[in-house]
Amino acid sequence: MSQSLILVINCGSSSLKFGLFPVGAEEPTLSGLAECLGDADSRVVFKADGKKSTLAIAGGAHDQALEAVIEHIRARGELDSVVAVGHRVVHGGERFHASALITPEVETAIEACAALAPLHNPANLLGIRVVRACLPALPQVAVFDTAFHQTMPRAAYLYALPMKLYRDHGVRRYGFHGTSHRFVAEAAVAELGLDAADHGIVIAHLGNGASAAAIKNGASVDTTMGMTPLEGLVMGTRSGDVDPGSLAYIGEKLGLDLAGIDKLLNKESGLLGLSELSNDCRTLEEAAAEGHEGSIVALEVFAHRLARHIGGLATSLDRLDAVVFTGGIGENSDKLRAMTLAKLSAFGIEVDAEANARCTRGTAGVISRGNGPKAMVINTNEEFVIACDTAELAGITG
């Protein structure tokens, strides 16, 4: 009898990531990306057995892309082994504290959260509905980015705004990257041999989107992202924290309305805006090494802001056992890790330069020495978490 498989889907506004996981396996047998959906050069890239193949679906939308993925799985002889489908859903509001088996009621609740994530939840729902149309007999599970952070206390999630905005409109801090933070938190406890019921960790998930979170005894007690993924750290094209009072000034000087300011903060700021060169950390590190001033400044601001937030998040813990780096930048930029940790010497963290340089391109481990809090790199695996939650909620054991 063939092994049961879980199909994991991350449906974005113009792309669709997928992976096919044997139950309990951390790596997929098949993965890929459908990109530029709706455009003339829409395509699906499949990855399996160390090889890539590309299928053009000119002008194809999400339904055509997902149908192409399903047909590819069928051609591999694996479709009959797919027993459930798990979806990344960005926003679960206060309704969802954990992953959920998708029912009509759950789907309605996800749709109700769309106002909090208008660019993400509608696309997530589209993926759910296309799967239902193509594979109506299979159970589906929603895994929410925000769910892990629902353990934050009100002192961490409330804004100092009129309370009626929270009561009537849900204006509060929700946090994101929860699936990654959850995976990394559990891995850190296991790898460092910490007491699962008595520990304190700060995790920095760093990529084009970036957030840090304070984890106390396995639960999120604070994080840097807020009501939207814009708050907090410097990111690829997002500004992170900005004085709200400056926005009226910027709008007046540049003649921008709210939509224009939103575009400025989300698409034109961050590493791209500071460097005036790129939002790609690798490009900036290469340019900085050659003396490009904008790149040097961008990396300095990124590290300074990150260290400041890590220090602030530590105040939500009883003690700091470890600082953990993950995500594309966190797992691969030994330069930014070293720059950040150098600013955290007050916590007793001492970087091991050789170990830090070694932890790139899939190599993880402890990058500090001495008796202070550990610094380490852990490779995140959000898709594995989605697959595990899907199998559990669908009642699949293998």
C-alpha positions as CSV (number, residue, x, y, z in Angstrom):
1,M,0.0,0.0,0.0
2,S,1.4,3.4,-1.0
3,Q,2.1,6.0,1.7
4,S,-0.5,8.6,2.5
5,L,0.4,12.1,1.1
6,I,-0.6,15.6,2.3
7,L,-0.8,18.4,-0.3
8,V,0.2,21.7,1.1
9,I,-0.8,24.9,-0.6
10,N,0.2,28.6,-0.1
11,C,-2.0,30.6,-2.4
12,G,-0.9,34.2,-2.9
13,S,-2.4,37.0,-4.9
14,S,-0.4,36.2,-8.0
15,S,1.4,33.0,-7.1
16,L,0.8,29.6,-5.7
17,K,3.4,27.5,-3.8
18,F,2.8,23.8,-3.2
19,G,4.4,20.7,-1.6
20,L,3.5,17.1,-1.5
21,F,4.5,15.5,1.9
22,P,4.4,11.9,3.0
23,V,2.7,11.8,6.4
24,G,5.4,12.5,9.0
25,A,8.1,13.4,6.5
26,E,9.9,16.8,6.8
27,E,10.7,17.0,3.1
28,P,8.2,16.8,0.2
29,T,8.4,14.4,-2.7
30,L,7.2,17.1,-5.0
31,S,7.2,20.9,-4.6
32,G,7.0,24.0,-6.8
33,L,5.7,27.4,-7.6
34,A,3.1,28.7,-10.0
35,E,4.0,32.3,-10.7
36,C,2.9,35.4,-12.7
37,L,-0.7,34.0,-12.6
38,G,-3.0,35.8,-15.0
39,D,-0.1,37.1,-17.1
40,A,1.1,36.0,-20.5
41,D,4.1,34.3,-19.0
42,S,2.2,32.3,-16.3
43,R,4.0,29.1,-15.5
44,V,4.3,26.3,-13.0
45,V,7.8,25.1,-11.9
46,F,7.9,21.6,-10.5
47,K,10.8,20.3,-8.4
48,A,11.2,16.6,-7.7
49,D,14.2,14.2,-7.3
50,G,16.6,17.1,-7.6
51,K,15.3,18.2,-11.0
52,K,13.1,21.0,-12.2
53,S,10.5,21.1,-15.0
54,T,8.4,24.1,-16.2
55,L,4.9,24.1,-17.6
56,A,3.6,27.2,-19.4
57,I,0.0,28.1,-18.7
58,A,-0.2,31.4,-20.6
59,G,-2.7,33.7,-19.0
60,G,-3.5,31.0,-16.5
61,A,-5.2,31.9,-13.2
62,H,-5.2,30.2,-9.8
63,D,-7.7,27.5,-10.9
64,Q,-5.7,26.6,-14.0
65,A,-2.5,26.5,-12.0
66,L,-3.9,24.3,-9.3
67,E,-5.5,22.0,-11.9
68,A,-2.1,21.7,-13.6
69,V,-0.5,20.8,-10.2
70,I,-3.2,18.2,-9.6
71,E,-2.8,16.7,-13.1
72,H,1.0,16.6,-12.6
73,I,0.5,14.6,-9.3
74,R,-1.9,12.3,-11.2
75,A,0.7,11.7,-13.9
76,R,3.2,10.8,-11.2
77,G,0.8,8.1,-10.0
78,E,0.4,9.8,-6.6
79,L,-3.0,11.4,-6.7
80,D,-4.8,8.4,-5.2
81,S,-2.4,8.7,-2.2
82,V,-3.3,12.3,-1.4
83,V,-5.6,12.1,1.6
84,A,-5.9,15.7,2.7
85,V,-5.0,19.3,1.7
86,G,-3.5,21.9,4.1
87,H,-3.6,25.7,3.3
88,R,-1.6,28.6,4.7
89,V,-4.1,31.2,5.7
90,V,-2.6,34.6,6.6
91,H,-5.2,36.1,9.0
92,G,-7.4,34.3,11.5
93,G,-8.2,37.3,13.6
94,E,-9.2,36.5,17.2
95,R,-11.4,33.7,16.0
96,F,-8.6,31.2,15.5
97,H,-6.1,30.2,18.1
98,A,-5.0,27.0,16.3
99,S,-5.3,25.3,12.9
100,A,-8.8,24.3,11.9
101,L,-10.5,21.7,9.8
102,I,-12.3,23.7,7.1
103,T,-16.1,23.6,7.4
104,P,-18.6,26.1,5.9
105,E,-18.5,27.9,9.3
106,V,-14.7,28.1,9.3
107,E,-14.7,29.3,5.7
108,T,-17.2,32.0,6.6
109,A,-15.0,33.1,9.5
110,I,-11.9,33.2,7.2
111,E,-13.8,35.4,4.8
112,A,-14.9,37.7,7.7
113,C,-11.2,38.2,8.4
114,A,-10.5,39.4,4.9
115,A,-10.9,43.0,5.9
116,L,-7.8,42.6,8.1
117,A,-5.8,41.0,5.3
118,P,-7.3,42.2,2.0
119,L,-4.4,41.1,-0.1
120,H,-4.0,37.7,1.4
121,N,-7.2,36.1,2.8
122,P,-9.2,36.3,-0.5
123,A,-6.3,34.6,-2.3
124,N,-6.2,31.9,0.5
125,L,-9.9,31.4,0.1
126,L,-9.6,31.0,-3.6
127,G,-7.1,28.2,-3.1
128,I,-9.6,26.4,-0.7
129,R,-12.5,26.8,-3.1
130,V,-10.5,25.6,-6.2
131,V,-9.3,22.5,-4.3
132,R,-12.9,21.8,-3.2
133,A,-14.0,21.9,-6.9
134,C,-11.1,19.7,-8.1
135,L,-10.9,17.3,-5.1
136,P,-14.3,17.5,-3.4
137,A,-13.9,14.3,-1.3
138,L,-10.7,15.4,0.5
139,P,-10.7,17.1,3.9
140,Q,-9.0,20.5,4.0
141,V,-7.3,22.3,6.9
142,A,-6.5,26.0,7.4
143,V,-3.2,26.8,9.2
144,F,-3.2,30.5,10.3
145,D,-0.1,32.8,10.4
146,T,-1.7,34.7,13.3
147,A,-2.8,31.7,15.5
148,F,0.4,31.2,17.4
149,H,0.5,34.7,18.6
150,Q,-3.0,34.6,20.1
151,T,-1.4,33.8,23.5
152,M,0.0,37.3,23.7
153,P,-1.3,39.2,26.8
154,R,-3.4,42.3,26.2
155,A,-0.5,44.5,27.3
156,A,1.4,43.3,24.2
157,Y,-1.4,43.2,21.7
158,L,-3.3,46.5,22.4
159,Y,-2.5,49.8,20.8
160,A,-2.9,53.0,22.8
161,L,-5.8,54.0,20.7
162,P,-9.5,54.5,21.7
163,M,-10.7,51.1,23.0
164,K,-13.8,51.3,20.7
165,L,-11.5,50.8,17.7
166,Y,-10.5,47.4,19.2
167,R,-14.0,46.5,20.4
168,D,-15.8,47.6,17.2
169,H,-13.2,47.0,14.5
170,G,-10.6,44.6,15.8
171,V,-7.8,47.1,15.7
172,R,-5.0,45.4,17.6
173,R,-1.7,43.7,17.1
174,Y,-2.0,40.2,15.7
175,G,1.5,39.2,14.6
176,F,2.5,37.0,11.7
177,H,5.0,34.3,10.7
178,G,3.4,32.3,13.5
179,T,3.8,28.9,11.8
180,S,7.6,29.5,11.4
181,H,8.0,30.9,15.0
182,R,6.1,27.8,16.3
183,F,8.4,25.3,14.4
184,V,11.6,27.1,15.4
185,A,10.6,27.5,19.0
186,E,10.0,23.7,19.3
187,A,13.2,22.9,17.5
188,A,15.2,25.2,19.7
189,V,13.9,23.6,22.9
190,A,14.8,20.2,21.5
191,E,18.3,21.1,20.2
192,L,19.4,23.1,23.2
193,G,17.9,20.6,25.7
194,L,15.8,23.3,27.4
195,D,12.9,22.6,29.8
196,A,9.8,22.7,27.7
197,A,7.9,24.3,30.6
198,D,10.5,26.8,31.7
199,H,12.5,28.7,29.0
200,G,12.8,32.0,27.2
201,I,13.7,32.5,23.6
202,V,13.7,35.3,21.1
203,I,13.3,34.2,17.4
204,A,14.2,36.4,14.5
205,H,12.4,35.3,11.3
206,L,14.3,37.3,8.6
207,G,13.4,37.4,5.0
208,N,11.8,39.9,2.6
209,G,9.2,40.0,5.3
210,A,10.7,39.9,8.8
211,S,9.5,39.6,12.4
212,A,10.8,38.7,15.8
213,A,8.9,37.0,18.6
214,A,9.4,36.4,22.3
215,I,8.6,32.8,23.3
216,K,8.0,32.0,26.9
217,N,7.6,28.3,27.8
218,G,6.5,27.5,24.3
219,A,4.0,30.4,23.9
220,S,4.3,33.6,22.1
221,V,4.1,36.5,24.5
222,D,5.1,39.4,22.1
223,T,6.1,39.9,18.5
224,T,7.1,42.8,16.3
225,M,4.5,42.7,13.5
226,G,1.1,44.2,14.4
227,M,-2.3,44.5,12.9
228,T,-0.6,44.2,9.5
229,P,2.8,42.8,8.4
230,L,4.1,46.4,8.1
231,E,4.9,47.0,11.7
232,G,8.3,46.2,13.4
233,L,11.6,45.3,11.7
234,V,13.1,46.8,8.6
235,M,12.2,44.4,5.7
236,G,12.9,44.1,2.0
237,T,10.6,46.8,0.8
238,R,8.6,47.5,4.0
239,S,9.6,50.3,6.3
240,G,8.8,48.6,9.6
241,D,8.3,51.1,12.5
242,V,7.8,54.8,11.4
243,D,6.7,57.8,13.5
244,P,3.0,58.0,12.5
245,G,3.2,61.8,12.7
246,S,5.7,61.8,9.9
247,L,3.1,60.3,7.5
248,A,1.0,63.5,7.3
249,Y,4.2,65.5,6.6
250,I,5.3,63.0,3.9
251,G,1.9,63.1,2.3
252,E,1.8,66.9,2.2
253,K,5.4,67.2,0.8
254,L,5.0,64.5,-1.9
255,G,1.3,65.1,-2.6
256,L,0.4,61.5,-1.6
257,D,-3.0,60.2,-0.5
258,L,-3.4,57.2,1.8
259,A,-3.0,54.8,-1.1
260,G,0.2,56.5,-2.1
261,I,1.6,56.4,1.5
262,D,0.6,52.8,1.7
263,K,2.6,52.0,-1.4
264,L,5.6,54.0,-0.2
265,L,5.7,52.2,3.1
266,N,5.1,48.7,1.7
267,K,6.7,48.7,-1.7
268,E,9.4,51.4,-1.8
269,S,10.9,51.4,1.7
270,G,13.0,49.0,3.8
271,L,16.3,47.8,2.4
272,L,15.3,49.0,-1.0
273,G,14.5,52.5,0.0
274,L,17.5,52.9,2.3
275,S,20.0,51.5,-0.2
276,E,18.4,52.9,-3.4
277,L,19.8,49.7,-4.9
278,S,18.0,46.5,-4.0
279,N,15.8,44.7,-1.5
280,D,18.0,41.6,-1.8
281,C,20.3,41.2,1.2
282,R,22.8,39.2,-0.9
283,T,23.1,42.1,-3.5
284,L,23.5,44.6,-0.7
285,E,26.2,42.7,1.1
286,E,28.2,42.4,-2.1
287,A,27.7,46.1,-2.9
288,A,28.6,47.0,0.7
289,A,31.9,45.1,0.4
290,E,32.7,47.2,-2.6
291,G,32.0,50.4,-0.7
292,H,28.4,51.2,-1.8
293,E,27.3,53.7,0.8
294,G,23.6,53.1,0.5
295,S,24.0,49.4,1.0
296,I,26.2,49.9,4.0
297,V,23.6,52.2,5.6
298,A,20.8,49.8,4.8
299,L,22.5,46.9,6.5
300,E,23.5,49.1,9.5
301,V,19.9,50.2,10.0
302,F,18.6,46.7,9.6
303,A,20.9,45.3,12.3
304,H,20.3,48.2,14.7
305,R,16.6,47.9,14.5
306,L,16.7,44.1,14.8
307,A,18.9,44.3,17.9
308,R,16.7,46.9,19.5
309,H,13.6,44.8,19.0
310,I,15.3,41.7,20.3
311,G,16.3,43.6,23.4
312,G,12.8,44.9,23.9
313,L,11.3,41.4,23.4
314,A,13.5,40.0,26.1
315,T,11.7,42.1,28.6
316,S,8.6,39.9,28.1
317,L,10.6,36.9,29.3
318,D,11.7,35.7,32.8
319,R,15.1,35.1,31.3
320,L,16.8,34.9,27.9
321,D,18.1,31.4,27.1
322,A,18.6,31.9,23.3
323,V,18.4,34.1,20.3
324,V,17.5,32.1,17.2
325,F,17.8,33.2,13.6
326,T,15.7,31.7,10.8
327,G,14.3,32.6,7.4
328,G,16.2,33.3,4.2
329,I,18.3,36.1,5.6
330,G,18.5,34.7,9.1
331,E,19.7,31.3,7.9
332,N,22.2,32.7,5.3
333,S,23.6,36.1,6.3
334,D,26.4,35.5,8.8
335,K,27.2,39.2,8.3
336,L,23.9,40.5,9.5
337,R,23.8,38.0,12.3
338,A,27.2,39.1,13.5
339,M,26.3,42.8,13.2
340,T,23.1,42.2,15.3
341,L,24.7,40.1,18.0
342,A,27.5,42.6,18.4
343,K,24.8,45.0,19.6
344,L,23.5,42.5,22.2
345,S,26.7,42.1,24.2
346,A,24.9,43.5,27.2
347,F,23.1,40.2,27.4
348,G,26.3,38.3,27.6
349,I,26.1,36.9,24.0
350,E,29.5,36.2,22.5
351,V,29.7,35.3,18.8
352,D,31.8,32.4,17.6
353,A,33.0,33.8,14.3
354,E,33.9,30.4,12.8
355,A,30.6,28.8,13.7
356,N,28.7,31.8,12.5
357,A,30.5,31.7,9.1
358,R,29.8,28.0,8.8
359,C,26.0,28.3,9.3
360,T,24.8,29.1,5.8
361,R,23.2,27.2,2.9
362,G,21.4,24.8,5.0
363,T,23.9,24.4,7.8
364,A,22.4,25.2,11.2
365,G,23.6,25.2,14.8
366,V,24.9,27.2,17.7
367,I,26.9,30.3,16.6
368,S,27.9,31.6,20.1
369,R,30.3,30.6,22.8
370,G,30.6,31.3,26.5
371,N,28.2,31.0,29.4
372,G,25.7,33.6,28.2
373,P,22.5,33.1,26.2
374,K,23.0,30.9,23.1
375,A,22.7,32.3,19.6
376,M,21.9,29.8,17.0
377,V,20.5,29.2,13.5
378,I,17.6,26.9,12.8
379,N,16.2,26.2,9.3
380,T,12.5,26.8,9.4
381,N,10.0,24.5,7.8
382,E,6.5,26.0,7.7
383,E,5.2,23.6,5.1
384,F,6.0,20.6,7.4
385,V,4.0,22.2,10.2
386,I,1.1,22.7,7.8
387,A,1.3,19.1,6.7
388,C,1.5,17.8,10.3
389,D,-1.5,19.9,11.4
390,T,-3.5,18.8,8.4
391,A,-2.8,15.1,9.0
392,E,-3.7,15.4,12.7
393,L,-7.0,17.3,12.2
394,A,-8.0,15.1,9.3
395,G,-7.4,12.0,11.5
396,I,-4.6,10.5,9.3
397,T,-1.9,8.5,10.9
398,G,0.1,7.3,7.9
